[in-house]
Amino acid sequence: MNVIMIFYYLITAALVCLLGWNLIREKKSANDMILGLLVMIPLVLRLLRVK
């Protein structure tokens, strides 16, 4: 794996962590939680290398 791919996966992991933290903090609006999960699904699949 080259350096660019490593940085790509690190950035993706950081985004998943930020979205997860935002999901934990967001308890008022169910719509925002669902939108956060919808954004997080492709990122998690990308980290797991599922296409």
PDB file of N, CA, C and O in Angstrom, chain B, residues numbered from 101:
ATOM      1  N   MET B 101       0.851  -1.173   0.000  1.00  0.00           N
ATOM      2  CA  MET B 101       0.000   0.000   0.000  1.00  0.00           C
ATOM      3  C   MET B 101       0.900   1.239   0.000  1.00  0.00           C
ATOM      4  O   MET B 101       1.859   1.331   0.766  1.00  0.00           O
ATOM      5  N   ASN B 102       0.573   2.165  -0.857  1.00  0.00           N
ATOM      6  CA  ASN B 102       1.418   3.348  -0.931  1.00  0.00           C
ATOM      7  C   ASN B 102       0.988   4.397   0.096  1.00  0.00           C
ATOM      8  O   ASN B 102      -0.017   4.232   0.788  1.00  0.00           O
ATOM      9  N   VAL B 103       1.737   5.438   0.178  1.00  0.00           N
ATOM     10  CA  VAL B 103       1.547   6.468   1.200  1.00  0.00           C
ATOM     11  C   VAL B 103       0.205   7.185   1.035  1.00  0.00           C
ATOM     12  O   VAL B 103      -0.445   7.524   2.025  1.00  0.00           O
ATOM     13  N   ILE B 104      -0.207   7.415  -0.202  1.00  0.00           N
ATOM     14  CA  ILE B 104      -1.466   8.122  -0.449  1.00  0.00           C
ATOM     15  C   ILE B 104      -2.647   7.314   0.084  1.00  0.00           C
ATOM     16  O   ILE B 104      -3.573   7.876   0.669  1.00  0.00           O
ATOM     17  N   MET B 105      -2.617   6.010  -0.114  1.00  0.00           N
ATOM     18  CA  MET B 105      -3.713   5.168   0.388  1.00  0.00           C
ATOM     19  C   MET B 105      -3.747   5.149   1.910  1.00  0.00           C
ATOM     20  O   MET B 105      -4.825   5.119   2.504  1.00  0.00           O
ATOM     21  N   ILE B 106      -2.597   5.167   2.538  1.00  0.00           N
ATOM     22  CA  ILE B 106      -2.549   5.201   3.998  1.00  0.00           C
ATOM     23  C   ILE B 106      -3.162   6.492   4.510  1.00  0.00           C
ATOM     24  O   ILE B 106      -3.955   6.467   5.451  1.00  0.00           O
ATOM     25  N   PHE B 107      -2.809   7.623   3.906  1.00  0.00           N
ATOM     26  CA  PHE B 107      -3.401   8.896   4.309  1.00  0.00           C
ATOM     27  C   PHE B 107      -4.900   8.915   4.032  1.00  0.00           C
ATOM     28  O   PHE B 107      -5.672   9.477   4.808  1.00  0.00           O
ATOM     29  N   TYR B 108      -5.306   8.307   2.937  1.00  0.00           N
ATOM     30  CA  TYR B 108      -6.723   8.240   2.578  1.00  0.00           C
ATOM     31  C   TYR B 108      -7.509   7.502   3.654  1.00  0.00           C
ATOM     32  O   TYR B 108      -8.568   7.967   4.077  1.00  0.00           O
ATOM     33  N   TYR B 109      -7.003   6.360   4.098  1.00  0.00           N
ATOM     34  CA  TYR B 109      -7.686   5.592   5.135  1.00  0.00           C
ATOM     35  C   TYR B 109      -7.631   6.301   6.483  1.00  0.00           C
ATOM     36  O   TYR B 109      -8.578   6.197   7.263  1.00  0.00           O
ATOM     37  N   LEU B 110      -6.557   7.013   6.775  1.00  0.00           N
ATOM     38  CA  LEU B 110      -6.491   7.778   8.021  1.00  0.00           C
ATOM     39  C   LEU B 110      -7.518   8.910   8.036  1.00  0.00           C
ATOM     40  O   LEU B 110      -8.175   9.145   9.050  1.00  0.00           O
ATOM     41  N   ILE B 111      -7.652   9.600   6.922  1.00  0.00           N
ATOM     42  CA  ILE B 111      -8.637  10.684   6.840  1.00  0.00           C
ATOM     43  C   ILE B 111     -10.051  10.115   6.946  1.00  0.00           C
ATOM     44  O   ILE B 111     -10.900  10.702   7.618  1.00  0.00           O
ATOM     45  N   THR B 112     -10.313   8.998   6.303  1.00  0.00           N
ATOM     46  CA  THR B 112     -11.622   8.369   6.382  1.00  0.00           C
ATOM     47  C   THR B 112     -11.929   7.927   7.809  1.00  0.00           C
ATOM     48  O   THR B 112     -13.050   8.101   8.286  1.00  0.00           O
ATOM     49  N   ALA B 113     -10.945   7.359   8.488  1.00  0.00           N
ATOM     50  CA  ALA B 113     -11.137   6.944   9.879  1.00  0.00           C
ATOM     51  C   ALA B 113     -11.398   8.151  10.776  1.00  0.00           C
ATOM     52  O   ALA B 113     -12.223   8.077  11.687  1.00  0.00           O
ATOM     53  N   ALA B 114     -10.709   9.253  10.531  1.00  0.00           N
ATOM     54  CA  ALA B 114     -10.932  10.459  11.322  1.00  0.00           C
ATOM     55  C   ALA B 114     -12.350  10.994  11.109  1.00  0.00           C
ATOM     56  O   ALA B 114     -13.004  11.425  12.058  1.00  0.00           O
ATOM     57  N   LEU B 115     -12.818  10.963   9.866  1.00  0.00           N
ATOM     58  CA  LEU B 115     -14.190  11.414   9.596  1.00  0.00           C
ATOM     59  C   LEU B 115     -15.220  10.521  10.272  1.00  0.00           C
ATOM     60  O   LEU B 115     -16.223  11.015  10.787  1.00  0.00           O
ATOM     61  N   VAL B 116     -14.988   9.216  10.277  1.00  0.00           N
ATOM     62  CA  VAL B 116     -15.908   8.301  10.955  1.00  0.00           C
ATOM     63  C   VAL B 116     -15.918   8.579  12.451  1.00  0.00           C
ATOM     64  O   VAL B 116     -16.979   8.549  13.074  1.00  0.00           O
ATOM     65  N   CYS B 117     -14.762   8.849  13.035  1.00  0.00           N
ATOM     66  CA  CYS B 117     -14.695   9.168  14.463  1.00  0.00           C
ATOM     67  C   CYS B 117     -15.439  10.467  14.771  1.00  0.00           C
ATOM     68  O   CYS B 117     -16.174  10.543  15.756  1.00  0.00           O
ATOM     69  N   LEU B 118     -15.251  11.481  13.935  1.00  0.00           N
ATOM     70  CA  LEU B 118     -15.953  12.745  14.155  1.00  0.00           C
ATOM     71  C   LEU B 118     -17.465  12.579  14.021  1.00  0.00           C
ATOM     72  O   LEU B 118     -18.226  13.122  14.822  1.00  0.00           O
ATOM     73  N   LEU B 119     -17.893  11.838  13.023  1.00  0.00           N
ATOM     74  CA  LEU B 119     -19.330  11.598  12.859  1.00  0.00           C
ATOM     75  C   LEU B 119     -19.888  10.770  14.015  1.00  0.00           C
ATOM     76  O   LEU B 119     -21.001  11.023  14.476  1.00  0.00           O
ATOM     77  N   GLY B 120     -19.129   9.790  14.483  1.00  0.00           N
ATOM     78  CA  GLY B 120     -19.557   8.995  15.629  1.00  0.00           C
ATOM     79  C   GLY B 120     -19.688   9.838  16.882  1.00  0.00           C
ATOM     80  O   GLY B 120     -20.643   9.685  17.644  1.00  0.00           O
ATOM     81  N   TRP B 121     -18.732  10.724  17.097  1.00  0.00           N
ATOM     82  CA  TRP B 121     -18.794  11.622  18.256  1.00  0.00           C
ATOM     83  C   TRP B 121     -20.008  12.536  18.151  1.00  0.00           C
ATOM     84  O   TRP B 121     -20.683  12.791  19.148  1.00  0.00           O
ATOM     85  N   ASN B 122     -20.289  13.029  16.947  1.00  0.00           N
ATOM     86  CA  ASN B 122     -21.447  13.878  16.730  1.00  0.00           C
ATOM     87  C   ASN B 122     -22.739  13.094  16.970  1.00  0.00           C
ATOM     88  O   ASN B 122     -23.700  13.648  17.505  1.00  0.00           O
ATOM     89  N   LEU B 123     -22.779  11.823  16.585  1.00  0.00           N
ATOM     90  CA  LEU B 123     -23.958  10.998  16.831  1.00  0.00           C
ATOM     91  C   LEU B 123     -24.186  10.777  18.322  1.00  0.00           C
ATOM     92  O   LEU B 123     -25.326  10.781  18.788  1.00  0.00           O
ATOM     93  N   ILE B 124     -23.109  10.585  19.063  1.00  0.00           N
ATOM     94  CA  ILE B 124     -23.239  10.380  20.506  1.00  0.00           C
ATOM     95  C   ILE B 124     -23.774  11.646  21.176  1.00  0.00           C
ATOM     96  O   ILE B 124     -24.605  11.570  22.081  1.00  0.00           O
ATOM     97  N   ARG B 125     -23.297  12.803  20.732  1.00  0.00           N
ATOM     98  CA  ARG B 125     -23.735  14.063  21.342  1.00  0.00           C
ATOM     99  C   ARG B 125     -25.153  14.448  20.926  1.00  0.00           C
ATOM    100  O   ARG B 125     -25.869  15.081  21.702  1.00  0.00           O
ATOM    101  N   GLU B 126     -25.565  14.082  19.736  1.00  0.00           N
ATOM    102  CA  GLU B 126     -26.874  14.478  19.209  1.00  0.00           C
ATOM    103  C   GLU B 126     -27.952  13.538  19.729  1.00  0.00           C
ATOM    104  O   GLU B 126     -28.062  12.397  19.279  1.00  0.00           O
ATOM    105  N   LYS B 127     -28.736  14.019  20.669  1.00  0.00           N
ATOM    106  CA  LYS B 127     -29.806  13.195  21.214  1.00  0.00           C
ATOM    107  C   LYS B 127     -31.160  13.867  21.059  1.00  0.00           C
ATOM    108  O   LYS B 127     -32.183  13.288  21.426  1.00  0.00           O
ATOM    109  N   LYS B 128     -31.182  15.073  20.525  1.00  0.00           N
ATOM    110  CA  LYS B 128     -32.436  15.806  20.414  1.00  0.00           C
ATOM    111  C   LYS B 128     -33.189  15.455  19.140  1.00  0.00           C
ATOM    112  O   LYS B 128     -34.404  15.260  19.179  1.00  0.00           O
ATOM    113  N   SER B 129     -32.505  15.373  18.035  1.00  0.00           N
ATOM    114  CA  SER B 129     -33.157  15.210  16.747  1.00  0.00           C
ATOM    115  C   SER B 129     -32.850  13.836  16.145  1.00  0.00           C
ATOM    116  O   SER B 129     -31.696  13.508  15.870  1.00  0.00           O
ATOM    117  N   ALA B 130     -33.888  13.055  15.951  1.00  0.00           N
ATOM    118  CA  ALA B 130     -33.705  11.742  15.345  1.00  0.00           C
ATOM    119  C   ALA B 130     -33.326  11.876  13.869  1.00  0.00           C
ATOM    120  O   ALA B 130     -32.604  11.036  13.332  1.00  0.00           O
ATOM    121  N   ASN B 131     -33.813  12.927  13.221  1.00  0.00           N
ATOM    122  CA  ASN B 131     -33.482  13.127  11.805  1.00  0.00           C
ATOM    123  C   ASN B 131     -31.992  13.358  11.615  1.00  0.00           C
ATOM    124  O   ASN B 131     -31.404  12.832  10.670  1.00  0.00           O
ATOM    125  N   ASP B 132     -31.377  14.126  12.488  1.00  0.00           N
ATOM    126  CA  ASP B 132     -29.933  14.367  12.387  1.00  0.00           C
ATOM    127  C   ASP B 132     -29.141  13.091  12.641  1.00  0.00           C
ATOM    128  O   ASP B 132     -28.101  12.869  12.021  1.00  0.00           O
ATOM    129  N   MET B 133     -29.628  12.256  13.546  1.00  0.00           N
ATOM    130  CA  MET B 133     -28.949  10.995  13.812  1.00  0.00           C
ATOM    131  C   MET B 133     -29.025  10.077  12.593  1.00  0.00           C
ATOM    132  O   MET B 133     -28.043   9.422  12.244  1.00  0.00           O
ATOM    133  N   ILE B 134     -30.178  10.029  11.953  1.00  0.00           N
ATOM    134  CA  ILE B 134     -30.332   9.187  10.768  1.00  0.00           C
ATOM    135  C   ILE B 134     -29.458   9.695   9.630  1.00  0.00           C
ATOM    136  O   ILE B 134     -28.829   8.903   8.928  1.00  0.00           O
ATOM    137  N   LEU B 135     -29.415  11.006   9.445  1.00  0.00           N
ATOM    138  CA  LEU B 135     -28.554  11.571   8.401  1.00  0.00           C
ATOM    139  C   LEU B 135     -27.084  11.275   8.675  1.00  0.00           C
ATOM    140  O   LEU B 135     -26.324  10.982   7.752  1.00  0.00           O
ATOM    141  N   GLY B 136     -26.684  11.353   9.937  1.00  0.00           N
ATOM    142  CA  GLY B 136     -25.304  11.017  10.295  1.00  0.00           C
ATOM    143  C   GLY B 136     -24.969   9.569   9.993  1.00  0.00           C
ATOM    144  O   GLY B 136     -23.880   9.262   9.510  1.00  0.00           O
ATOM    145  N   LEU B 137     -25.914   8.677  10.282  1.00  0.00           N
ATOM    146  CA  LEU B 137     -25.690   7.262   9.970  1.00  0.00           C
ATOM    147  C   LEU B 137     -25.612   7.025   8.471  1.00  0.00           C
ATOM    148  O   LEU B 137     -24.813   6.209   8.011  1.00  0.00           O
ATOM    149  N   LEU B 138     -26.436   7.732   7.709  1.00  0.00           N
ATOM    150  CA  LEU B 138     -26.389   7.585   6.254  1.00  0.00           C
ATOM    151  C   LEU B 138     -25.059   8.059   5.671  1.00  0.00           C
ATOM    152  O   LEU B 138     -24.568   7.495   4.694  1.00  0.00           O
ATOM    153  N   VAL B 139     -24.489   9.080   6.264  1.00  0.00           N
ATOM    154  CA  VAL B 139     -23.184   9.560   5.807  1.00  0.00           C
ATOM    155  C   VAL B 139     -22.088   8.595   6.237  1.00  0.00           C
ATOM    156  O   VAL B 139     -21.101   8.412   5.524  1.00  0.00           O
ATOM    157  N   MET B 140     -22.261   7.978   7.400  1.00  0.00           N
ATOM    158  CA  MET B 140     -21.220   7.123   7.954  1.00  0.00           C
ATOM    159  C   MET B 140     -21.129   5.760   7.247  1.00  0.00           C
ATOM    160  O   MET B 140     -20.055   5.158   7.213  1.00  0.00           O
ATOM    161  N   ILE B 141     -22.225   5.276   6.692  1.00  0.00           N
ATOM    162  CA  ILE B 141     -22.234   3.938   6.081  1.00  0.00           C
ATOM    163  C   ILE B 141     -21.184   3.788   4.980  1.00  0.00           C
ATOM    164  O   ILE B 141     -20.408   2.833   5.028  1.00  0.00           O
ATOM    165  N   PRO B 142     -21.122   4.693   3.980  1.00  0.00           N
ATOM    166  CA  PRO B 142     -20.094   4.497   2.941  1.00  0.00           C
ATOM    167  C   PRO B 142     -18.668   4.622   3.469  1.00  0.00           C
ATOM    168  O   PRO B 142     -17.753   3.968   2.966  1.00  0.00           O
ATOM    169  N   LEU B 143     -18.486   5.460   4.479  1.00  0.00           N
ATOM    170  CA  LEU B 143     -17.141   5.618   5.038  1.00  0.00           C
ATOM    171  C   LEU B 143     -16.689   4.344   5.745  1.00  0.00           C
ATOM    172  O   LEU B 143     -15.543   3.920   5.596  1.00  0.00           O
ATOM    173  N   VAL B 144     -17.581   3.740   6.507  1.00  0.00           N
ATOM    174  CA  VAL B 144     -17.236   2.495   7.201  1.00  0.00           C
ATOM    175  C   VAL B 144     -16.989   1.380   6.196  1.00  0.00           C
ATOM    176  O   VAL B 144     -16.062   0.586   6.355  1.00  0.00           O
ATOM    177  N   LEU B 145     -17.824   1.323   5.155  1.00  0.00           N
ATOM    178  CA  LEU B 145     -17.602   0.308   4.120  1.00  0.00           C
ATOM    179  C   LEU B 145     -16.268   0.517   3.412  1.00  0.00           C
ATOM    180  O   LEU B 145     -15.601  -0.449   3.041  1.00  0.00           O
ATOM    181  N   ARG B 146     -15.883   1.766   3.228  1.00  0.00           N
ATOM    182  CA  ARG B 146     -14.600   2.058   2.588  1.00  0.00           C
ATOM    183  C   ARG B 146     -13.452   1.617   3.485  1.00  0.00           C
ATOM    184  O   ARG B 146     -12.450   1.096   2.997  1.00  0.00           O
ATOM    185  N   LEU B 147     -13.591   1.824   4.806  1.00  0.00           N
ATOM    186  CA  LEU B 147     -12.536   1.375   5.727  1.00  0.00           C
ATOM    187  C   LEU B 147     -12.413  -0.148   5.741  1.00  0.00           C
ATOM    188  O   LEU B 147     -11.316  -0.691   5.879  1.00  0.00           O
ATOM    189  N   LEU B 148     -13.545  -0.827   5.599  1.00  0.00           N
ATOM    190  CA  LEU B 148     -13.536  -2.283   5.602  1.00  0.00           C
ATOM    191  C   LEU B 148     -13.199  -2.865   4.229  1.00  0.00           C
ATOM    192  O   LEU B 148     -13.121  -4.082   4.059  1.00  0.00           O
ATOM    193  N   ARG B 149     -13.001  -1.982   3.261  1.00  0.00           N
ATOM    194  CA  ARG B 149     -12.659  -2.336   1.876  1.00  0.00           C
ATOM    195  C   ARG B 149     -13.750  -3.178   1.215  1.00  0.00           C
ATOM    196  O   ARG B 149     -13.464  -4.098   0.449  1.00  0.00           O
ATOM    197  N   VAL B 150     -14.995  -2.847   1.523  1.00  0.00           N
ATOM    198  CA  VAL B 150     -16.145  -3.472   0.874  1.00  0.00           C
ATOM    199  C   VAL B 150     -16.624  -2.516  -0.190  1.00  0.00           C
ATOM    200  O   VAL B 150     -16.820  -1.330   0.073  1.00  0.00           O
ATOM    201  N   LYS B 151     -16.813  -3.032  -1.401  1.00  0.00           N
ATOM    202  CA  LYS B 151     -17.234  -2.128  -2.470  1.00  0.00           C
ATOM    203  C   LYS B 151     -18.686  -2.337  -2.807  1.00  0.00           C
ATOM    204  O   LYS B 151     -19.219  -1.662  -3.688  1.00  0.00           O
TER     205      LYS B 151
END
